[in-house]
C-alpha cells in the first residue's frame, strides 16, 4: 500500500521446480503462469523479461497520463486552460475515452517481485557472472525498480556481490544450526559475535518453523527481527 492506495503487484517465478507438487504453495502468489514463469534460466530470456517489465511499466505510465488528461478534459470549462502536452495526448487518440483506447497489460504502475528458487546450481547464479547477477545489482534503476528474492539452503552459494548488497536476509529453522550460523556470521561478523547471533537465531525460530530471524541491513548497523514485527536486542 502507498498511503491508502493498494498497489498492483507482479511476481516473476524463476525455478526449475516451479510446477513440482512439493512447491504448490507458489499457487497462492499473484503469478501469471502462462507468461511469468521461467523453468530453465537463460541469460537472453531473462534480459527479454526485464525488457518486458520496462515496457509494461512505460505502457502503464502512458495510459495513466492519458487517463488523467481525459478526466481533466471532462471537467474543464475551457480547453485552452489545458496544457499543450495534455491536449496533444488526447488529439493523438481522437479524444477517445480512456476505456476505448488500446488497453495495456497493466493499467497502473506495479511492484515487481522476482522469486528465484532452486537456482544455485544453474546458470542464473553460477560463477557470479550471469545477467541475473548484473540485474540484481542494478535492480533499483531497472523497469521502475524490482525486488529480487533468492530462496537457498546455503547462502554461501549465492555470489558474494549479491550477498553483500542484500537488504534483508531471512533465516529459517535449519537442521544443522552450526552451518547456518557460520555462514551468516561471515556476512555480519563486524557487528555481532557468533554466540550472540546464535541466541538471536534460537529465540527467533524456536516457536514456529515459519518464523524466521530477519536481518535488516538497510541501515549502517543491522537490525535483527523475529518475523516482520518484533525487533530483537541482546541484553
N, C-alpha and C positions, 0 to 999 in steps of 0.2 A: 504494500500500500504506500502511496505517496499522499500524505495527509489522509483525506477520506476517499481518495480515488484508488480503486483496485486496478493494478497494472496487469497487462497481459504478460503471460509467461510462455516461453517456448523451451522445450527440453530436447536436446540432441543426444541420442544414446549411441555410444561407440563401444561395442562389446562383441567378441566372438561368440558369447553365450547369451546374447540378447533374448533369444526365443527358447532358452532352456527352461523346462518345467521348474527347476530349482530356483530360477530367477523370476518367477511370475509376479513378484512384488513390483517389478517395473511397470506392470499394468496399471498401477494406481497413479502413475505420473502422467502429466499432460504431454503425451508423446504422439506425434503423427507417425504411426507405424509404417505408413506407406512411403514416407519421404524423409523422415528424420532419424532413421536407424541405420547405422553403418556396422556391419558384422565383420567385414575384412578391411582393416585400415590400409589405406594407400595415400601417400602424400598428395598426389594430384587430386584425388577425390575429396580430401579434407580441404584443400585450397578452394575447390569448387563450392564446398559447403559454406566456407567463410565468405566467399563472394556472394553466395545466395543470401546469407544473413544480411550483408551490407545492402544488397539490392532491395530486399524486403523492408528493411528499415527506411531506406530512402523513399520507397513507394508509399509507405505508411505516412511518412512526414509530408510528402507532396499531397496525399489525399486529405490530411488534416488541414493543410494550408488552404486547399480549395474549399473544404467544408466551412472553415472559418470565414473565408471571403464571401461565400454564398449566404451564410447566416447574417453577415453584416449587410449584404446587398438587400436581403429581405426586409430588414428593419429600417434602413436608411431612407430619408425622405428626398435626398438629392444625391445622385450617384457621383456628382462632381466632388463630393466630400470624401469619396473613397480614394485610396492611393492608386497610382497608375499600375503598380505591380499587381494589386488585387484585381483590378479591372481587366488586366491582360490575362490573368489566370482564368477568369470567368469567360472572357471573349474566346479564348482558345478552345473552349468546350461548349460554345454557343449558349452560355448561361444555363446549362442543364442543371437540374437538381443534383446534389451530390450522391443521391441514391441511384441516379440514372447514368452516371459516368462509369467507366471501367473500374471495377472494384479490385483493390489489391488483396493479396492473400491475408494481410493483417491491416486492419483499418486504423490502428494506432500503434505507436512505438511499443516495443515489447522488451522484456527482460529475458536474456538468453542464458540458459544453463547447458553446458556441455558435460555430460556424465561419461567418464571413461572408466570402464570396468574390465578386469581380466586382460589387461593390455601390456603388462610389464615385459612380457617376452615377445611382443610383436614389434613391428616397425614403428609403431606410434611413439614408443619411449626408448627403444633400443639405441644404445650408444649416445643418446642425447643430442642427435643432430637432425632430428626429423622436423617436418613442418609443424607437427603438433607442439614440439618444444618451442619453436620460433613463435607461433601464435600464442602460446601460453605466456610468454614474456612480453608480448605486445597486446595482450587482450584488452587493456583499458582503452586502446586507441583504435580498435577494430570493430566495425559493424555496430557502432553505438555502445561498445563495451560488452563483454560477456564474461560469465563466471565458469571456470573450469573446476570440476570435482573429480579427483582421482581416487578410486577405490582400490586399495592394495593391501596385501598381507605383510609385505616387507617394504617399509618406507625407503630403505636404502637402495632399492631397485629403481626408484624414481630418480631421474637425473638431478644432480646437485643444483643446477641452475633453477629448477622448479622448486626444489625443497626450500632453498634459502629465500625464495620470493613468494612463498605461500603466505596468505593472510591468516588462514585458520588450519589447524591440524586437529582432527577428531580421532581420539584413540579409544577404541572399544575394548571390552574384555577379551583377552587372548590367552590361550592355553599356556604358552611359555612366556610368562611375565618378564623374565630377565632379558629376553631378546628385545621385547618392546621397549623396555626402559633404556637399555644400552643404545638402541638405535635412535630413539627420540632425543636422549640426552646429548647425543653427538651434535644435534642441531641447536640446543638451548643451554649447553653447559656453561656458557658465560654468564647465565642469570640464576641458575639453580643447581644445587648438588644432587647427585643421583639418589641419595637416601631421602631427600626432601621430595623429589619428583615421585618416588615410589609411594610415599604417603599420600600424595595428591591423587595418584592413579588408583590406589586401593580404595580410597574414600569415594571417588567418583563412580567407580564401576561396581561397587560391592552389592548394591541393592537390586540392580536391574541390568540384564545383559544389553539392553538397548540404551543405557545411559553412558555416553562417552565422556572422557576427560577432553575438554576442548581447550586448545592453546591458541589464544588470540594474539597474533604477532603484528597487529596493525599499528601498535604504539612502539615507542622506543624500548619499552620493557614488556615482556609477555604477560598477558593476563590469563589465569587459569580458571576454568569454569567446569562445574558439574552440569552437563546438559547446556541449554541455552539461557538459563535463568538464574544460576547460582554462582557467584564469584567465590573462589576459594583462596585462602591465605594460609601460610604456615605459621603456627604460633610457637 
